[in-house]
Amino acid sequence: MSHAGEQISAYLDGELARAEIDQLQAHLATCGKCAGELQEMQVVRSAVRSLPLLELPPGLIPEADAEVVPLRRNKGFLVGAAAAVVALVIAIAAIVTPSTPSVALEELNSRYGARASLDPAFGPAKVVVPDLGDILE
Amino acid sequence: MESVPLTWEEVARVYGRKIYNFAYRLTGNSDDAADLVQEVLLRVRKGLASYQPGSFEGWLWRITRNAFLDEVRRRNRRPTAPLPDEVDRWELASSPSADAEYSRISIGDDVQKALLELPYEFREAVVLCDIVGLSYEEIARAVAVPVGTVRSRIHRGRKLLRESLI
């Protein structure tokens, strides 16, 4: 396939069909340009999603003051949640094995907690938590 | 099956904050955002009587978008000061942790500034996707364009943001 282009954003937002995901992932495995663009788009997406969700000014809608309703995030939010987990793992890995990545990208990552996740289906549920008994042994 | 708010009060309670954040991220101004919330809820109040069950999100965001664009056109017709592009601090003044809150918001200043520099169609698509949390299909209904156009606008918007932020 030619370069992925706007499929990258649709992928991050969970808007691709399974067949398109498979095709894109196969392409990403062989195309450094698109893999890099995916990572940068994930940083940008996470930066926007990291903007604080502002409360309504008090008294603007009296009907709304009694109840705080969280903003809904679409299914792409799971990608963000997965990215947060990945970012944490990467942060720990970076402490153990320092590297010299892109400064601008790293700065944004540290500021917004953003990091690309190559698989939108990846979620916190896939994080393996060791059994307490294993740790104590 | 989509749950449809039946009363204006429920719409205000469930969607008021979403509408406020949509408007704030499009304008960067809290007063303008507050004005838009009130205008949208007024239109919802009038429109609910004739609302036909279907995509409530699409209906609501179409109203919100049209109200926003009407307000932009109205302002463009009269000679006033342009919209300020800095974070307005008034909403923080009454908070006991105002400094902490301002610090939290100022982290996003560069992102907000980059958003405001986007062409309107791209900014709108990115905000509806990443701030409001609508699907591409819902955005397409709200903006009345094909889903492919939504996909293109979101990606092009993010590419422009990348040039500003990275």
Contacts between the chains, C-beta under 8 A, distances in Angstrom:
chain1	res1	chain2	res2	distance
A	5	B	155	7.0
A	6	B	151	5.3
A	6	B	152	5.4
A	6	B	154	7.7
A	6	B	155	3.6
A	6	B	156	7.5
A	8	B	155	6.8
A	9	B	151	6.8
A	9	B	154	5.1
A	9	B	155	3.9
A	9	B	158	5.8
A	10	B	136	7.3
A	10	B	151	5.2
A	10	B	154	8.0
A	10	B	155	7.5
A	13	B	129	6.5
A	13	B	136	7.0
A	13	B	154	7.3
A	15	B	135	7.2
A	15	B	136	5.0
A	15	B	151	6.9
A	40	B	162	5.4
A	40	B	166	5.9
A	41	B	155	7.6
A	41	B	158	5.4
A	41	B	159	7.8
A	41	B	162	7.1
A	43	B	162	7.8
A	43	B	165	7.7
A	43	B	166	6.6
A	44	B	158	4.8
A	44	B	161	4.8
A	44	B	162	5.0
A	44	B	165	6.2
A	44	B	166	7.3
A	45	B	130	6.3
A	45	B	158	6.4
A	47	B	111	5.1
A	47	B	161	7.5
A	47	B	165	6.1
A	48	B	111	6.1
A	48	B	115	7.1
A	48	B	126	6.2
A	48	B	130	4.2
A	48	B	131	6.9
A	48	B	161	7.1
A	49	B	130	5.0
A	49	B	131	7.6
A	50	B	107	7.9
A	50	B	108	6.9
A	50	B	111	7.5
A	51	B	25	6.8
A	51	B	108	4.5
A	51	B	111	5.8
A	51	B	112	6.8
A	51	B	131	6.8
A	52	B	104	5.5
A	52	B	105	5.5
A	52	B	108	6.2
A	53	B	17	7.5
A	53	B	21	5.8
A	53	B	131	7.9
A	54	B	17	7.8
A	54	B	20	6.6
A	54	B	21	5.8
A	54	B	24	5.9
A	54	B	30	7.8
A	54	B	91	7.1
A	55	B	17	6.9
A	55	B	91	7.8
A	56	B	16	5.6
A	56	B	17	5.3
A	56	B	20	5.3
A	56	B	37	7.3
A	57	B	20	7.9
A	57	B	30	6.8
A	57	B	34	5.6
A	57	B	91	5.4
A	58	B	94	7.5
A	60	B	16	7.4
A	60	B	20	7.5
A	60	B	34	5.4
A	60	B	37	6.2
A	60	B	38	7.2
A	61	B	12	4.7
A	61	B	13	7.6
A	61	B	16	4.5
A	61	B	37	6.8
A	61	B	41	7.0
A	63	B	9	4.4
A	63	B	12	4.4
A	63	B	13	5.2
A	63	B	16	7.7
A	64	B	12	5.4
A	64	B	13	4.8
A	64	B	16	4.3
A	64	B	17	6.7
A	66	B	13	7.6
A	67	B	13	5.6
A	69	B	13	6.5
A	69	B	14	5.6
A	69	B	17	6.3
A	71	B	17	6.6
A	71	B	18	5.8
A	71	B	21	6.8
A	71	B	131	7.9
A	71	B	132	7.4
A	71	B	133	6.2
A	72	B	18	7.9
A	72	B	133	4.9
A	73	B	133	4.3
A	74	B	129	7.6
A	74	B	133	4.8
A	74	B	134	6.5
A	74	B	135	5.2
A	75	B	135	7.6
A	76	B	129	7.8
A	77	B	133	7.1
A	104	B	166	5.1
A	105	B	166	6.3
A	108	B	165	6.4
A	108	B	166	6.4
A	111	B	107	6.5
